[in-house]
Amino acid sequence: MNIEEVRKVISTNDVVIFGKGKKGEPECGDTAEVQGIFDELAPEYIMIDILDDKEGWDELLSEITDWTSFPQVFLQGEFIGGSNEVMQLEEEGILEEKFGMH
């Protein structure tokens, strides 16, 4: 994928997760936490496994997020952070509001 393709995926999907592992098969605890949250809230999320080319994804995503760890989560085209940020938004009820669950 090039930067334009990545931006298109981010802008045309409600939730995009760049993480370690495949959808339903996370390969790290943080990715598992994030997948678990979105399995409940927005099961149609897009999961992109960065393990096939971690250095390439690091370089590509750094042009968008300036973030060095994974997962990196985009919600409605906006970068919201990693697992800690997603868990905080869930605890505060913000994610449920965004998906009309409140």
C-alpha positions in Angstrom: 0.0 0.0 0.0 1.1 3.5 -0.6 0.2 6.6 1.4 -2.7 7.5 -0.9 -4.2 4.0 -0.5 -3.8 4.2 3.2 -5.5 7.6 3.4 -8.4 6.3 1.3 -8.9 3.2 3.5 -8.9 5.5 6.6 -11.3 8.0 5.1 -13.8 5.5 3.7 -14.3 3.3 6.8 -15.7 4.1 10.2 -13.0 2.2 12.1 -9.6 1.1 10.9 -7.1 -0.6 13.1 -3.4 -1.0 12.2 -2.2 -3.7 14.6 -0.4 -6.9 15.2 -2.3 -9.8 13.8 -5.4 -10.4 11.8 -9.1 -9.7 12.6 -10.1 -12.3 15.3 -6.4 -13.4 15.6 -4.6 -10.7 17.4 -0.9 -11.3 18.1 -0.4 -8.9 21.0 -2.5 -8.0 24.1 -3.0 -4.3 23.0 -4.4 -5.3 19.7 -6.6 -7.9 21.4 -8.0 -5.3 23.7 -8.9 -2.9 20.8 -10.4 -5.7 18.7 -12.5 -6.8 21.6 -13.9 -3.3 22.0 -14.7 -2.9 18.4 -16.1 -6.4 18.0 -18.8 -5.2 20.3 -19.3 -1.6 19.0 -18.5 -1.8 15.3 -17.8 -5.4 14.1 -17.4 -4.2 10.5 -14.1 -2.5 11.4 -11.1 -2.9 9.1 -8.0 -4.6 10.6 -4.7 -4.2 8.9 -2.0 -6.6 10.0 1.3 -4.7 10.2 3.4 -7.7 10.9 3.9 -8.5 7.3 6.1 -5.4 6.9 6.4 -3.6 10.3 9.2 -1.2 9.1 7.2 -0.3 6.0 4.1 0.4 8.0 6.1 2.4 10.6 7.4 4.6 7.8 4.0 4.9 6.0 1.9 5.6 9.1 4.5 8.1 10.6 3.5 10.4 7.7 0.0 10.4 9.1 0.2 9.9 12.8 3.8 10.6 14.1 3.0 7.6 16.4 5.5 4.9 17.0 3.5 2.1 18.6 0.7 -0.2 17.6 -2.2 -0.6 17.4 -3.0 2.7 15.7 -6.7 3.3 15.6 -8.7 5.6 13.3 -12.3 6.5 14.0 -14.3 8.1 11.2 -11.2 9.3 9.5 -9.5 10.7 12.6 -6.5 9.2 14.4 -7.6 8.5 18.0 -4.5 6.8 19.4 -3.7 3.3 20.6 -5.1 0.9 23.0 -4.9 3.1 26.1 -6.7 5.9 24.3 -9.4 3.6 23.0 -9.9 2.0 26.4 -10.3 5.5 27.9 -12.8 6.6 25.3 -14.8 3.4 25.9 -14.7 4.0 29.7 -16.0 7.5 29.2 -18.8 6.3 27.0 -17.6 8.4 24.0 -17.3 5.4 21.7 -20.8 4.2 22.5 -22.1 7.7 21.7 -20.3 7.8 18.4 -22.0 4.5 17.4 -25.4 5.5 18.6 -25.4 3.0 21.5 -26.3 5.6 24.2 
